[in-house]
Amino acid sequence: MDDTQRQERTRVLGPSVPADLAAGAKALKSNRDAPTDPQAARLHALLEVAYLAAAADDDLSEHEIDHLVANLHAWLGHELEARFLVELFDHLAQQLAREGFQGRLAELAKVLDAPSRRDAYKLACVTALCDHEVHDDELAFLGGIADAFGIPADEAQGIFDALDEAVGAI
């Protein structure tokens, strides 16, 4: 996929991202790795879910990180600098290596309330759909997010299908 196609997908999927995604950005800047402000903690968790979705295939190249950073930077209304996001993803990669996907999802489920878990799932779907074709391991991981967050399978499938349809209309 070339940059023009990726940018179009980013634009089309942008309205599916939670409208208040950037809430807490200012507080997150001051305490990136362990935010105590509730909105910053929510944003941190949402960004981690997006990171985990991108890393689901166990092959997160610099190119994919650049695309993820560009997408999130745009969807956050440029509230967080690209460098900040890259440093955050480095920290998240270390946590993932220590705790694994299931461990991180369990921790994130504790941080997020039910509506925020749905927002996180939607953000994971958007992340998976934005840059490339979704592979079986990514679909399985999205199902794992839905399970960890208590989202019924039929609801999760409906969310994914609606987003996939929006991308397919491009």
C-alpha positions as CSV (number, residue, x, y, z in Angstrom):
1,M,0.0,0.0,0.0
2,D,1.4,3.4,-0.9
3,D,1.3,6.5,1.3
4,T,-1.6,8.0,-0.5
5,Q,-3.8,4.9,0.1
6,R,-2.7,4.8,3.7
7,Q,-3.5,8.5,4.2
8,E,-6.9,7.9,2.6
9,R,-7.6,5.0,5.0
10,T,-6.5,7.2,7.9
11,R,-8.9,9.9,6.8
12,V,-11.8,7.6,6.3
13,L,-11.3,5.7,9.6
14,G,-10.5,8.9,11.6
15,P,-14.2,9.6,12.5
16,S,-14.4,6.1,14.0
17,V,-11.8,7.0,16.6
18,P,-13.3,8.2,19.9
19,A,-13.9,11.9,19.7
20,D,-12.3,12.5,23.1
21,L,-9.2,10.5,22.2
22,A,-6.9,13.4,23.0
23,A,-8.4,14.0,26.4
24,G,-5.6,13.6,28.9
25,A,-2.8,14.3,26.4
26,K,-1.4,17.2,28.4
27,A,-1.3,15.2,31.7
28,L,0.2,12.2,29.8
29,K,3.0,14.3,28.6
30,S,4.1,15.0,32.2
31,N,3.9,11.3,33.3
32,R,4.2,9.1,30.2
33,D,5.0,5.7,31.7
34,A,2.7,5.6,34.8
35,P,0.0,8.3,34.5
36,T,-2.0,9.0,37.6
37,D,-4.5,11.5,36.1
38,P,-7.6,9.4,35.1
39,Q,-7.8,10.9,31.6
40,A,-4.1,10.4,31.0
41,A,-4.3,6.8,32.2
42,R,-7.3,6.2,29.9
43,L,-5.3,7.7,26.9
44,H,-2.3,5.7,27.8
45,A,-4.4,2.5,27.9
46,L,-6.0,3.3,24.5
47,L,-2.7,4.0,22.9
48,E,-1.3,0.7,24.3
49,V,-4.3,-1.2,22.8
50,A,-3.5,0.4,19.4
51,Y,0.2,-0.5,19.8
52,L,-0.8,-4.1,20.7
53,A,-3.0,-4.4,17.7
54,A,-0.2,-3.2,15.5
55,A,2.2,-5.7,17.2
56,A,-0.2,-8.6,17.0
57,D,1.7,-10.4,14.2
58,D,4.9,-10.3,16.2
59,D,6.6,-8.3,13.4
60,L,6.4,-4.6,14.1
61,S,8.8,-2.9,11.7
62,E,10.0,0.7,11.8
63,H,7.8,1.4,8.8
64,E,4.7,0.1,10.7
65,I,5.7,2.1,13.7
66,D,6.0,5.2,11.5
67,H,2.5,4.6,10.1
68,L,1.1,4.0,13.6
69,V,2.7,7.2,14.9
70,A,1.5,9.2,11.9
71,N,-2.1,7.9,12.3
72,L,-2.3,8.5,16.0
73,H,-0.7,11.9,15.7
74,A,-3.4,12.9,13.2
75,W,-6.2,11.3,15.3
76,L,-5.0,13.0,18.4
77,G,-5.2,16.4,16.7
78,H,-1.4,16.7,17.0
79,E,-1.7,16.9,20.8
80,L,1.2,14.4,21.2
81,E,4.4,14.8,19.3
82,A,5.6,11.9,17.1
83,R,8.8,11.6,19.2
84,F,6.7,11.2,22.4
85,L,4.7,8.4,20.7
86,V,7.8,6.6,19.6
87,E,9.2,6.8,23.1
88,L,5.9,5.6,24.5
89,F,5.9,2.6,22.1
90,D,9.5,1.7,23.2
91,H,8.3,1.6,26.8
92,L,5.2,-0.5,25.8
93,A,7.4,-2.9,23.8
94,Q,9.4,-3.6,27.0
95,Q,6.2,-4.2,29.0
96,L,4.9,-6.5,26.3
97,A,8.1,-8.5,26.3
98,R,7.9,-8.9,30.1
99,E,4.1,-9.6,30.4
100,G,2.9,-10.9,27.1
101,F,-0.3,-9.9,25.2
102,Q,-2.7,-11.6,27.7
103,G,-1.0,-10.0,30.7
104,R,-1.1,-6.6,29.2
105,L,-4.8,-7.0,28.1
106,A,-5.7,-8.1,31.6
107,E,-4.0,-5.0,33.1
108,L,-5.7,-2.7,30.5
109,A,-9.1,-4.2,31.2
110,K,-8.6,-3.1,34.9
111,V,-7.8,0.5,33.8
112,L,-10.6,1.0,31.3
113,D,-14.3,1.2,32.1
114,A,-16.8,-0.6,29.8
115,P,-17.3,2.3,27.4
116,S,-13.6,2.9,27.2
117,R,-13.0,-0.8,26.5
118,R,-15.3,-0.6,23.5
119,D,-13.4,2.6,22.4
120,A,-10.1,0.7,22.8
121,Y,-11.5,-2.3,20.8
122,K,-12.6,0.1,18.0
123,L,-9.2,1.8,18.0
124,A,-7.6,-1.6,17.7
125,C,-9.8,-2.5,14.7
126,V,-9.0,0.9,13.1
127,T,-5.3,0.3,13.7
128,A,-5.4,-3.1,12.1
129,L,-7.4,-1.9,9.1
130,C,-5.6,1.3,8.5
131,D,-2.3,0.3,7.1
132,H,-2.7,-3.2,5.6
133,E,-4.8,-6.2,5.0
134,V,-5.9,-7.8,8.2
135,H,-4.4,-11.3,8.6
136,D,-5.7,-14.3,10.6
137,D,-3.4,-13.7,13.5
138,E,-4.6,-10.1,13.8
139,L,-8.2,-11.2,13.6
140,A,-7.5,-13.7,16.4
141,F,-5.9,-10.9,18.4
142,L,-8.9,-8.6,17.9
143,G,-11.1,-11.5,19.2
144,G,-8.7,-11.8,22.2
145,I,-9.2,-8.1,22.9
146,A,-12.9,-8.4,22.7
147,D,-12.8,-11.4,25.1
148,A,-10.4,-9.7,27.6
149,F,-12.6,-6.6,27.6
150,G,-15.9,-8.5,28.0
151,I,-17.3,-7.4,24.6
152,P,-19.7,-10.1,23.2
153,A,-18.4,-11.7,20.0
154,D,-21.4,-10.6,17.9
155,E,-21.0,-7.0,19.0
156,A,-17.2,-7.1,18.3
157,Q,-17.8,-8.6,14.9
158,G,-20.4,-5.9,14.1
159,I,-17.9,-3.2,15.1
160,F,-15.2,-4.7,12.9
161,D,-17.5,-5.3,10.0
162,A,-18.7,-1.7,10.0
163,L,-15.2,-0.4,10.0
164,D,-14.1,-2.9,7.3
165,E,-17.0,-1.8,5.2
166,A,-15.9,1.8,5.5
167,V,-12.4,0.9,4.3
168,G,-13.8,-1.3,1.5
169,A,-15.8,1.7,0.2
170,I,-12.5,3.6,-0.6
